[in-house]
C-alpha cells in the first residue's frame, strides 16, 4: 500500500501541471470555502485512458446505493484503505463488516447529483476526484450535503479495483 500512496502523490503532482489539466482561467467562484452553484450538467474532465476505471467507480457507487454488497465487495481491492470523517478502514473485510451496511442504508434514500469530476491515469493507477450534492432526509427534514470523493483504482488481472477511497461531506449552506 506504501507504493500506491507514493505513486498517488506523484500522480497528483503530475496531474496538477499536465497540459491535460491546464485551465485558461481559475474558477474563483468555486473555491473550496464557497458553495458552487449546481450546474445543469456535470463538469467532466476524464481522459479516455481513465474511462474504464471511472465506469468501475460508478458501478461501485450504484451498487452501494442499491445495497448490493456483493458487487461492492467484488470492486474493492482486498487491501483497500477507506478514509472518512477522521476514521479509517484498512481492508475490504473491515469495511464490509462495519460501515458498508450503514453507508448503503443512508445512500438508499439519497439522490446524488454529480457536479464535477476529474480523473487522471498513470500506468496501472487512476485517480478520480468527484464533487457532488447529496439530497437526503434526516428526522423528516430535507438535508443537502456537499460531498467530495477521491478514489484510486489499480489495474489487476481481474480488471480495475478500488484501492483507496476518501469521502468528505458537509451541510450545504
C-alpha positions in Angstrom: 0.0 0.0 0.0 3.0 2.3 0.6 3.9 2.1 -3.1 0.3 3.0 -4.0 0.5 6.1 -1.7 3.8 7.2 -3.1 2.5 6.7 -6.7 -0.6 8.7 -5.8 1.5 11.6 -4.6 3.4 11.5 -7.9 0.2 11.2 -10.0 -1.4 14.1 -8.2 1.7 16.3 -8.6 1.9 15.4 -12.3 -1.9 15.9 -12.8 -1.7 19.3 -11.4 0.7 20.6 -14.0 -0.1 18.5 -17.1 -1.4 20.1 -20.3 -4.5 18.0 -20.0 -5.4 19.5 -16.7 -4.5 23.1 -17.5 -7.3 25.7 -17.4 -7.3 29.1 -19.1 -8.8 30.9 -16.0 -9.1 29.6 -12.5 -12.7 29.3 -11.3 -12.6 31.5 -8.2 -16.4 31.2 -7.7 -16.0 27.5 -6.8 -13.2 28.0 -4.2 -13.4 25.2 -1.5 -14.9 27.6 1.0 -17.8 28.7 -1.2 -20.7 26.5 -2.2 -20.8 26.2 -6.0 -23.9 26.8 -8.0 -25.3 23.5 -9.2 -24.7 23.2 -13.0 -27.3 21.7 -15.3 -24.7 19.1 -16.5 -21.7 17.9 -14.5 -18.3 19.3 -15.5 -16.3 16.3 -16.5 -12.5 16.2 -17.2 -11.9 12.5 -17.8 -9.4 11.4 -20.4 -10.1 8.3 -22.5 -7.4 6.2 -20.7 -9.3 6.7 -17.4 -12.8 6.0 -18.6 -12.9 2.3 -17.8 -11.8 3.0 -14.2 -14.4 5.7 -13.9 -17.0 3.2 -15.0 -15.9 0.9 -12.2 -16.2 3.7 -9.7 -19.7 4.5 -11.0 -20.7 0.8 -10.7 -19.4 0.8 -7.1 -21.4 3.9 -6.2 -24.6 2.5 -7.8 -24.1 -0.9 -6.1 -23.6 0.7 -2.7 -26.7 2.9 -3.2 -28.8 -0.3 -4.0 -27.3 -2.1 -1.1 -25.7 -4.6 -3.4 -22.8 -5.5 -1.1 -21.8 -8.5 -3.3 -20.9 -6.1 -6.2 -19.3 -3.6 -3.7 -17.1 -6.5 -2.4 -16.1 -7.5 -6.0 -15.0 -4.0 -6.9 -12.9 -3.3 -3.8 -9.3 -4.4 -3.6 -8.7 -6.7 -0.6 -6.3 -4.2 1.0 -8.5 -1.1 0.2 -8.0 1.9 2.5 -11.1 3.9 3.2 -10.9 7.2 5.0 -14.0 9.1 6.2 -14.7 11.6 8.9 -11.3 11.1 10.6 -11.7 7.3 10.6 -10.0 4.6 8.6 -11.0 1.1 7.4 -8.0 -0.8 6.2 -9.4 -3.7 4.3 -12.4 -4.8 2.2 -13.3 -7.2 5.0 -13.3 -4.4 7.6 -15.4 -2.0 5.5 -18.0 -4.7 4.7 -18.2 -5.7 8.3 -18.7 -2.2 9.5 -19.7 0.9 7.6 -20.8 -0.6 4.3 -24.2 -1.5 5.7 -24.8 1.9 7.2 -23.5 3.7 4.1 -25.8 1.6 1.9 -28.8 2.4 4.2 -28.1 6.1 4.1 -27.5 6.2 0.3 -30.6 4.1 -0.5 -32.8 7.1 0.1 -30.4 9.7 -1.2 -30.2 11.4 -4.6 -26.7 12.1 -5.8 -26.1 15.0 -8.2 -22.6 14.9 -9.7 -21.3 18.4 -10.1 -17.7 17.9 -11.2 -15.3 15.1 -11.9 -11.7 15.0 -12.8 -9.7 11.8 -13.4 -6.1 11.1 -14.4 -4.3 7.9 -15.4 -0.6 6.9 -14.8 0.4 3.3 -15.7 -1.8 0.9 -13.8 -3.3 3.6 -11.5 -6.2 6.0 -12.0 -7.3 8.7 -9.5 -10.8 10.2 -9.7 -11.9 13.3 -7.8 -15.7 13.9 -7.7 -17.8 16.7 -6.2 -21.5 16.1 -5.7 -24.6 17.2 -3.9 -26.4 14.6 -1.8 -30.1 15.2 -1.3 -31.5 13.2 1.7 -33.8 13.4 4.7 -32.9 13.5 8.3 -35.5 13.4 11.0 -38.2 14.0 8.4 -36.5 17.2 7.1 -34.6 17.7 3.8 -30.9 17.6 4.1 -28.4 18.7 1.3 -24.8 17.8 1.7 -21.8 18.9 -0.4 -19.7 15.8 -0.8 -16.2 15.2 -2.2 -14.8 11.8 -3.1 -11.4 10.7 -4.1 -10.8 7.2 -5.4 -7.6 5.5 -6.6 -8.1 2.4 -8.7 -5.5 -0.1 -9.7 -5.5 -2.3 -12.8 -5.4 -6.0 -11.7 -5.7 -9.3 -13.6 -9.4 -9.1 -12.7 -9.8 -5.6 -14.0 -9.9 -2.2 -12.3 -10.3 -2.5 -8.5 -10.7 0.3 -5.9 -7.5 0.6 -3.8 -8.4 3.8 -1.9 -11.4 6.0 -1.1 -11.6 9.2 0.8 -15.1 10.7 1.5 -15.8 14.1 3.0 -19.1 16.0 3.3 -20.7 18.9 5.0 -24.1 20.5 5.0 -24.7 22.9 2.1 -25.1 26.5 3.4 
